[in-house]
Amino acid sequence: MLARGAGQRDRIAKVEGRRGGLATLVIAEQQGNTFVGRLKRSNPSGDEEEPLWGAFTPDGKLMMGSDEEGTYIFNLVDQNTLDYCYSEAGASPRSVCARLTRQR
C-alpha cells in the first residue's frame, strides 16, 4: 500500500462544474486489511484535507474507502501507482478520478 502518493485529479460536479488539481493521499495507519488516511486536494479557493477510512482484499487489488460524505474505489496498478475514483450523491453530486504515484 502507498504510504504517500500524489497526482492530478479530474472532477465533475453538478454545482461547481469541472475542475482539476493535485491530490495527495497519505496513509497514516494500517492494521490488517484496513487503513486510515487523509486526502489533500488543491483548489482555486485553497487546499482542503479530509480523513478517510478504508479496507482491502488480502491481495490488495480491491480497495474501498469512505469519508463523511462519499465513497472511494482504489485500484493498485503496481507497487508505485494507485488509481482512485470518488463519488458523492445527493443535492450536489460529484465524481473524481486520479492516478497517484508513490512519493518517497
C-alpha positions, 0 to 999 in steps of 0.5 A: 500500500502507498504510504504517500502518493500524489497526482492530478485529479479530474472532477465533475460536479453538478454545482461547481462544474469541472475542475482539476488539481493535485491530490495527495493521499497519505496513509497514516495507519494500517492494521490488517486489511484496513487503513486510515488516511487523509486526502489533500486536494488543491483548489482555486479557493485553497487546499482542503484535507479530509480523513478517510477510512478504508479496507482491502482484499488480502491481495490488495487489488480491491480497495474501498474507502469512505469519508463523511460524505462519499465513497472511494474505489482504489485500484493498485496498478503496481507497487508505485501507482494507485488509481482512485475514483470518488463519488458523492450523491445527493443535492450536489453530486460529484465524481473524481478520478486520479492516478497517484504515484508513490512519493518517497 
